[in-house]
């Protein structure tokens, strides 16, 4: 039975592990819904980041549909649409911010244009720049070919080569188009009843193209509506640079072609898409390998060459050692130094390069300890090892300094750029945001208050003296107080200053994070207060390596030690589970954190019973150290046969 359409607007948001973005989105949604008879659905696809708890606490009026599995984008939207009571239905991404006038403007246009079945708006990325997918053409084989192989980028204004993004149409004017973006699809319920809901054959991607096409086939117009704007932090829900994205997206294109094109046309489209899959997948794989491993490869090759040259100098001085020994030991030494650097995060973005001293020191100690155990005829020189370690550190610093000189025109080895923040808001929010920045960002040059001197409905840049402050203080990031500025003001300021190459963040009231996005190609990001040490990639890596090392030590001992446990079979399953990464030796046993930390653990931290549970949780997550896990295992090893929890 179809619900009676007693409301003006039903908004449907599908969420999957983007709690902070969802909260910001809903704040803007409710600000824009004032005086509009409406309802808001959030369909959560089994998030584990506390999204559902946040909704219950902060947005009790939201109609939450909590799925126990990830059912996909199409099915999740359909679940809410089938319950909706609005004359219009809006599908909205959680990583968006709408203006206060967005819904009223869309309702007015749709009411005045009854032949329009669906409408999309002008979308901007997190730096105030226009997103081309705001308006799109139908992806026929030829249109898709031009898009896939980059001709649309080479000729962005061409009617021939860029029909995919309709680059020849003015982004600031209304146009009838073929396809809307699923991040914002404002649709007439009457049209949905006629053409049907989203096709659930599309798990993610392609469903917006399919539905737009069917709405057109149903006799309705599809309109790009440029009279209002939203921010879309493109890529937050899905990482669009991944191989998985390439395969899922282009598979969706094949489903669309097989559904709507003739058999002959669909085959041509399928051939084009399959070519694109392998082409884009290859590029994506090469790009990922280069970005993730280029420094590791460089360090290994450059240091190996220098170590071989150093070995030759030893031979000149009549110090003999077999070639096979060089071929075996030199790569082993290098592996130790590089593995230690990787373990401590030196190949991760944002890690201080000075950590190379610590990583090389511990690796060299390990090498020297191993060296002492070798037969005498294998021990050719401890000095060689120490010189090799010095050379490794030297190459590391010199190569990074040269790259910095080429890219920045100066030697700057800081992992974080110097930030000169400008905070737009009233004094109380300025102080709160300033404190948040000082506790989360490690390299602040200056923080300036951009006082609000205009009435709330004004959006004049000069009234905030921004022009002068940008020039005098050379600001490179603006933080907006959502408590003191409307979404319209925030977006207009972003657009007006986008040429200055600034970064932007938005601070929501009563939250401990700032959300923003630095480019059209990167996912949204945020500064989060009280971040957990356990969330850092380096500590996750160290914890996993520790689990593996202890598991591999215990594994051959199982035939001897399992008899000392009450549940030997469970002990064996536990250790094998840790090695398979299903469990961890030491972790949190807390109902409130079970959804956040999915991996079960065998033991609690050693101080668990000695402290208040909340304090113990804070101590473990925010000040995680490998020594804690090691000590916990030593003190509680008799409990390793317990059921993981």
WORAPE-V582474 format. One record per pair of residues at least 6 apart in sequence whose C-alpha atoms are under 6 Angstrom apart, sorted by sequence separation. I is the first residue (numbers start at 1). J is the second residue. If there is no record, write none. Layout:
BEGIN
i->I j->J
i->I j->J
END
This chain:
BEGIN
i->124 j->130
i->146 j->152
i->156 j->162
i->405 j->411
i->562 j->568
i->577 j->583
i->578 j->584
i->124 j->131
i->404 j->411
i->507 j->514
i->517 j->524
i->123 j->131
i->258 j->266
i->404 j->412
i->506 j->514
i->516 j->524
i->517 j->525
i->608 j->616
i->152 j->161
i->257 j->266
i->454 j->463
i->505 j->514
i->506 j->515
i->516 j->525
i->152 j->162
i->157 j->167
i->158 j->168
i->401 j->411
i->505 j->515
i->515 j->525
i->516 j->526
i->123 j->134
i->156 j->167
i->157 j->168
i->505 j->516
i->515 j->526
i->122 j->134
i->452 j->464
i->504 j->516
i->514 j->526
i->514 j->527
i->513 j->527
i->587 j->601
i->146 j->161
i->503 j->518
i->513 j->528
i->586 j->601
i->254 j->270
i->512 j->528
i->513 j->529
i->583 j->599
i->585 j->601
i->512 j->529
i->583 j->600
i->584 j->601
i->585 j->602
i->586 j->603
i->587 j->604
i->341 j->359
i->583 j->601
i->585 j->603
i->586 j->604
i->340 j->359
i->41 j->62
i->43 j->64
i->46 j->67
i->143 j->164
i->40 j->62
i->41 j->63
i->42 j->64
i->43 j->65
i->44 j->66
i->45 j->67
i->46 j->68
i->41 j->64
i->44 j->67
i->46 j->69
i->337 j->360
i->340 j->363
i->45 j->69
i->46 j->70
i->551 j->575
i->45 j->70
i->418 j->443
i->419 j->444
i->420 j->445
i->422 j->447
i->477 j->502
i->479 j->504
i->482 j->507
i->137 j->163
i->182 j->208
i->337 j->363
i->418 j->444
i->419 j->445
i->420 j->446
i->421 j->447
i->422 j->448
i->423 j->449
i->424 j->450
i->476 j->502
i->477 j->503
i->478 j->504
i->479 j->505
i->480 j->506
i->481 j->507
i->482 j->508
i->483 j->509
i->606 j->632
i->137 j->164
i->336 j->363
i->418 j->445
i->420 j->447
i->422 j->449
i->423 j->450
i->477 j->504
i->479 j->506
i->480 j->507
i->605 j->632
i->10 j->38
i->14 j->42
i->136 j->164
i->8 j->37
i->9 j->38
i->10 j->39
i->11 j->40
i->12 j->41
i->13 j->42
i->14 j->43
i->15 j->44
i->16 j->45
i->136 j->165
i->7 j->37
i->8 j->38
i->10 j->40
i->12 j->42
i->14 j->44
i->17 j->47
i->135 j->165
i->136 j->166
i->179 j->209
i->459 j->489
i->7 j->38
i->16 j->47
i->548 j->579
i->17 j->49
i->19 j->51
i->133 j->165
i->132 j->165
i->179 j->212
i->243 j->281
i->138 j->178
i->137 j->178
i->137 j->179
i->602 j->644
i->136 j->179
i->586 j->629
i->601 j->644
i->205 j->249
i->600 j->644
i->601 j->645
i->135 j->180
i->177 j->222
i->600 j->645
i->176 j->222
i->177 j->223
i->206 j->252
i->176 j->223
i->175 j->223
i->175 j->224
i->174 j->224
i->174 j->225
i->174 j->226
i->173 j->226
i->172 j->226
i->421 j->475
i->420 j->475
i->423 j->478
i->420 j->476
i->421 j->477
i->422 j->478
i->423 j->479
i->424 j->480
i->425 j->481
i->421 j->478
i->425 j->484
i->120 j->180
i->352 j->415
i->120 j->184
i->351 j->415
i->120 j->185
i->350 j->415
i->119 j->186
i->32 j->100
i->118 j->186
i->25 j->94
i->28 j->97
i->31 j->100
i->118 j->187
i->28 j->98
i->117 j->187
i->571 j->641
i->25 j->96
i->117 j->188
i->570 j->641
i->22 j->94
i->25 j->97
i->10 j->84
i->21 j->95
i->117 j->191
i->567 j->641
i->10 j->86
i->9 j->86
i->7 j->85
i->8 j->86
i->9 j->87
i->11 j->89
i->6 j->85
i->7 j->86
i->8 j->87
i->9 j->88
i->10 j->89
i->11 j->90
i->12 j->91
i->13 j->92
i->5 j->85
i->9 j->89
i->13 j->93
i->4 j->85
i->5 j->86
i->3 j->85
i->5 j->87
i->534 j->621
i->533 j->621
i->440 j->529
i->532 j->621
i->533 j->622
i->93 j->183
i->532 j->622
i->533 j->623
i->534 j->624
i->92 j->183
i->533 j->624
i->92 j->184
i->91 j->184
i->91 j->185
i->90 j->185
i->90 j->186
i->89 j->186
i->89 j->187
i->88 j->187
i->88 j->188
i->88 j->189
i->87 j->189
i->117 j->220
i->119 j->222
i->121 j->224
i->116 j->220
i->117 j->221
i->118 j->222
i->119 j->223
i->120 j->224
i->121 j->225
i->122 j->226
i->115 j->220
i->116 j->221
i->119 j->224
i->120 j->225
i->121 j->226
i->123 j->229
i->125 j->231
i->122 j->229
i->123 j->230
i->124 j->231
i->125 j->232
i->126 j->233
i->123 j->231
i->124 j->232
i->125 j->233
i->74 j->198
i->75 j->200
i->74 j->200
i->102 j->228
i->141 j->269
i->73 j->203
i->72 j->203
i->73 j->204
i->98 j->230
i->97 j->230
i->97 j->231
i->96 j->231
i->96 j->232
i->95 j->232
i->95 j->233
i->345 j->538
i->344 j->538
i->236 j->523
i->235 j->523
i->236 j->524
i->233 j->524
i->128 j->494
i->128 j->495
i->128 j->498
i->99 j->487
i->99 j->488
i->126 j->516
i->126 j->517
i->125 j->520
i->48 j->595
i->49 j->596
i->48 j->596
END
